[in-house]
Amino acid sequence: MRTQISIIKSLVKVMALTAILIATSMQAAAQTEKSLYERLGGVFAISAVVDHFSDAVVVNPIVGKNSKNPALRNWHRNNLGRLPGLKFMRALWVCDVSGGPFKFSPTKPGKTELGLEEAHRDLRISPAEFDEVAAELGRTLDWAKVPAREKGEVLAAFAAHKGEVTAGYKAK
């Protein structure tokens, strides 16, 4: 009987030690998990994706310079001089939401802070147009060979702002 109790106590100790080792291992793995920013390749890789994506949106037949939406069509035909700054702001946004060291602060040209809803209100972007921009982003992420997990995280961060971006359309 004492031998059985001794064996049971030893097994309990081994199981407790195993649980501690597993928990420690999982905690160490969680601490070494790279941020989305790092997994995307940092600012240079993000900027390359934003550059390609931004150019693709301009020529996209649904949301670009030949869009049926007159506000989008006019923006892409008359404001392309602002595209380099927009690319910069988009890259900052992706860096920020992906856990990178850069912080996005939305502004009008100049210093006035401007939220996503206000920035897109006059463009009257419909939910379907938003979805097409998201699809274009997905195609760009595929072009850049972004892995499925990271692609999903980027698209989820983008989709989280659909209500803000389409608010102007809903306010018609």
N, C-alpha and C positions, 0 to 999 in steps of 0.2 A: 504494500500500500504506500509506504514512504517512497519507494522507487517511482511509483506512478505519479505521485504528487511532485516529486523532484523533476520528473520528465515533463510534466504539464507546466511547471514553473519555468523550466528551460525553454519550452516551446513558446510560452507567452512572452518571455524576454526576447526571443529571436523574432517573433512576429512584431513586437513593439519596435525593436531595432530596425527591422525591415521597413516598417511604416515610416519611421523617422528618416531613413535613408531615401525612400521614395519621395517623401514630402520635400526634403532638402534638395533632391535632384530636380524636382519640378519647379521649385522656387528659383534655383540657379538658372534653369532653362528660361523661365519667364523673365529673369533679369537680363539675360543675354539676347532676348528677342529684339531684333532690329526694328526701328520705327518704319512706318510706311515710307517716309521720306528716304531713309537709307536703302530700303528694299527697291525703291524706284530708281536709285542711282544718284540721288542728290540733285543739286540745282542745275547742273549742266544737262543731265538726262531729262529732267523735268522741262527745262527751257526748250530743248529740242522737240519734245512732244507738243508743248504749247505752240511753238512756231508752226509745226506741221498742221496741227488742229486748226489754228486760227486761219491759216491760208485755205484749208479745206472748207471751212465754214463760208468764206467769202464766195467761193465758186459753187457751193451746194445749191442745187436748183430749188430747193424748198425754202431755205432760210438765208440764202446769199443774195448776190447782186441781181438775180432774176426772180426773186421771190414774188409770190402773189401778194404778200403782205407789203403794202406800199412803204411803211415805215422802215422795215428791214431792208427793202430794195434800195431806198434812198440812202440809208446809212451806209450800206456797202458801196454805193456808187459815189457818194459825196464826202465821206469821212475817212477814207483809207489812209490819209495822212496821220490819223490818230492810231492806226493799227499797231505801230511799234510800241507805243505806250500801253496800249491795251494788252499786248502780248506780255509786256513786263508785269502789268498788274495781275494778269492771269497766272503767270509763273509764281509770283509772290503768294497768291491765294493758294495754289496747289502746295507750295512749300510749307505754308502755314498750317493748312488743314491736315497735312500728312506728317506733322510732327517735326518739321525742320526748324532751323534757327532763324528764318526770316519771318517777319510779321507783316500781314496784309492789313492795310488801312484804306478802305474804299474812299475815293475822292473824285470830285468833279475835276476837270482840268484846273489845276491850281491847288488850293488847300482845303476847300470846303468838303467836309465828310459827306459821304453819300452811300446809303445802303443799297443792297441789290434791288429791292423793290423800286425805289426811286430811280435808280440808274436805268432800269429796263421798262419803266412805266410807259413812256412815249412810244416805245417800239411795239406795244400791243402784241406781245408774243403769246400765241395760243398754246395750250397744252400739247397739241400735236407738233407744233414747231419746236417747242422745248424738247420733246421726245426725239425729234430729228437731230437736234444739236447733240443730244446725248448719244444717239446712234453714231453720229460723226465722231464723237469723242471715242466711242468704242472701237470704231474702225481705225482711228489713229493709234489707240493703245495696241491694237493688233499689229498695225504697221511697225510699231516700235518693239514688238515682241515682248510686251509686258505680260508676265505670268498671270494666269487666271485669278489667283487670289488677290493680287494687287490691283488688277483691272476691276474686279468686283468692288474693292474698297474705294477706288477712285470714283467709279460710277455711282456708288451709294452716296458718297460725299456730295457729288454733283446733284443727284436726284433729291437730296434733302432740301434743296433750295427752289424746287419747282414752284411751290406756292408763291414765293416772293417774286420770282422772275415773271410769272404769268399773271400777277395781280392786275397789271394794266389792261390786259385783255379782258379779264373778268369785270373790270370797272367800266367797260364800254357803255 
